Amino acid sequence: LFFTWFHIWLAIQMMFLPLKFLGIWQYKDTGMGVGWQGVVPRKCTKMARTAFKCARPYLLGPRDWFKRVDTSVLFSKMHPMLERVVRATINSVSRRHFPSILVNSRLPSNVEEELVTLAMEQVEETFPEMWQKIVDLLCDSERGLDND
């Protein structure tokens, strides 16, 4: 009876220990050679790859997350920041390329407001297409986030 219990205990120990190869010689980091490494630590990379390949189709990826984004809500949250960027860009471009129409280094306020309004309408109109292009770039199989 003692031999059976000892035998089972030893088998379990040898499955998991040692974590690193312990011995004299090992063939190309395989865990095989003159010595011993637990079976589970030796095969952990292979088991992890297999588990990932089996589970990946059932996990949500970045493309699935980005599809859930409502572009109108995203635009409404980004609107104040986008408007500041558009306003700064219009001022910068007008100073550089149209200095003759500036009053005190700025466009007249009614002209600036109209340009900002037109630009924001254009951004809002093209925002869903722009978001789709961003998603496509981020989820590109070669260089994006979802390149497994």
C-alpha positions as CSV (number, residue, x, y, z in Angstrom):
1,L,0.0,0.0,0.0
2,F,2.8,2.4,0.9
3,F,4.5,1.7,-2.4
4,T,1.4,2.6,-4.4
5,W,0.9,5.9,-2.6
6,F,4.6,6.8,-3.0
7,H,4.4,5.8,-6.6
8,I,1.4,8.1,-7.3
9,W,3.0,11.0,-5.3
10,L,6.3,10.7,-7.2
11,A,4.4,10.6,-10.6
12,I,2.6,13.8,-9.7
13,Q,5.8,15.5,-8.6
14,M,7.6,14.5,-11.8
15,M,4.7,15.9,-13.9
16,F,5.2,19.4,-12.5
17,L,8.8,19.6,-11.0
18,P,11.4,20.8,-11.7
19,L,10.3,23.9,-13.5
20,K,13.7,24.3,-15.2
21,F,15.8,21.5,-16.6
22,L,17.9,19.8,-14.0
23,G,20.7,17.6,-15.3
24,I,24.0,17.3,-17.0
25,W,23.1,17.8,-20.7
26,Q,20.0,19.0,-22.5
27,Y,19.2,18.8,-26.2
28,K,18.5,22.3,-27.7
29,D,16.3,23.5,-24.8
30,T,13.8,20.7,-25.2
31,G,13.9,19.5,-21.6
32,M,15.2,16.1,-22.9
33,G,18.7,14.8,-22.3
34,V,20.6,13.5,-19.3
35,G,18.5,15.0,-16.6
36,W,14.8,15.8,-16.0
37,Q,12.3,18.6,-16.4
38,G,8.6,18.3,-15.4
39,V,6.4,17.3,-18.3
40,V,4.0,20.3,-17.8
41,P,6.8,23.0,-17.7
42,R,8.5,21.3,-20.6
43,K,5.4,21.4,-22.8
44,C,3.9,24.7,-21.5
45,T,4.6,26.7,-24.7
46,K,3.0,24.0,-26.9
47,M,0.0,23.8,-24.6
48,A,-0.4,27.6,-24.5
49,R,-0.3,27.8,-28.3
50,T,-2.8,25.0,-28.7
51,A,-5.1,26.6,-26.1
52,F,-4.9,29.9,-27.9
53,K,-5.7,28.4,-31.3
54,C,-8.7,26.6,-29.8
55,A,-10.0,29.6,-27.9
56,R,-9.3,32.4,-30.3
57,P,-12.4,32.0,-32.5
58,Y,-14.6,32.4,-29.4
59,L,-12.8,35.5,-28.0
60,L,-13.7,39.0,-29.1
61,G,-11.0,40.8,-30.9
62,P,-10.3,44.5,-31.5
63,R,-12.5,44.6,-34.6
64,D,-15.4,43.3,-32.6
65,W,-14.8,46.0,-29.9
66,F,-14.5,48.8,-32.5
67,K,-17.7,47.7,-34.3
68,R,-19.6,48.3,-31.1
69,V,-18.6,52.0,-31.1
70,D,-21.5,54.3,-32.0
71,T,-19.8,57.0,-34.2
72,S,-22.4,59.6,-33.4
73,V,-21.8,59.3,-29.7
74,L,-18.0,59.2,-30.2
75,F,-18.2,62.4,-32.3
76,S,-20.4,64.2,-29.8
77,K,-17.9,63.4,-27.1
78,M,-15.0,64.5,-29.3
79,H,-16.7,67.6,-30.6
80,P,-15.3,70.2,-28.2
81,M,-11.7,69.0,-28.7
82,L,-12.2,68.7,-32.5
83,E,-13.6,72.2,-32.6
84,R,-10.6,73.6,-30.7
85,V,-8.2,71.8,-33.1
86,V,-10.2,73.1,-36.2
87,R,-10.2,76.6,-34.8
88,A,-6.4,76.5,-34.1
89,T,-5.7,75.1,-37.5
90,I,-7.8,77.7,-39.3
91,N,-6.0,80.5,-37.4
92,S,-2.6,79.0,-38.2
93,V,-3.3,78.5,-41.9
94,S,-4.8,82.0,-42.2
95,R,-1.8,83.6,-40.5
96,R,0.6,81.8,-42.8
97,H,-1.2,82.0,-46.1
98,F,-3.6,84.9,-45.9
99,P,-2.0,87.6,-43.7
100,S,-3.6,90.4,-45.8
101,I,-7.1,89.7,-44.6
102,L,-6.3,89.4,-40.9
103,V,-7.4,92.0,-38.3
104,N,-5.1,92.1,-35.3
105,S,-3.5,88.8,-36.4
106,R,-6.9,87.0,-36.5
107,L,-9.7,86.5,-38.9
108,P,-12.9,88.5,-38.3
109,S,-15.0,86.5,-35.8
110,N,-18.0,86.0,-38.1
111,V,-15.7,84.6,-40.8
112,E,-13.9,82.4,-38.3
113,E,-17.2,81.1,-36.9
114,E,-18.5,80.3,-40.4
115,L,-15.3,78.4,-41.3
116,V,-15.3,76.5,-38.1
117,T,-19.0,75.6,-38.5
118,L,-18.4,74.4,-42.1
119,A,-15.4,72.4,-41.2
120,M,-17.1,70.7,-38.2
121,E,-20.1,69.8,-40.5
122,Q,-17.7,68.3,-42.9
123,V,-15.9,66.3,-40.2
124,E,-19.2,65.1,-38.8
125,E,-20.4,64.0,-42.2
126,T,-17.2,62.0,-42.9
127,F,-16.7,60.8,-39.4
128,P,-18.2,57.2,-39.9
129,E,-16.0,56.6,-42.9
130,M,-13.0,58.0,-41.1
131,W,-13.7,55.7,-38.1
132,Q,-14.0,52.7,-40.4
133,K,-10.6,53.5,-42.0
134,I,-9.1,53.8,-38.5
135,V,-10.6,50.4,-37.5
136,D,-9.3,48.8,-40.7
137,L,-5.7,50.1,-40.0
138,L,-5.8,49.1,-36.3
139,C,-7.1,45.6,-37.3
140,D,-4.9,45.0,-40.2
141,S,-3.6,41.5,-40.1
142,E,0.0,42.5,-41.0
143,R,0.6,45.6,-38.8
144,G,-2.5,46.2,-36.6
145,L,-3.6,45.2,-33.2
146,D,-5.3,42.0,-34.3
147,N,-2.4,40.3,-36.0
148,D,-2.5,36.9,-34.4
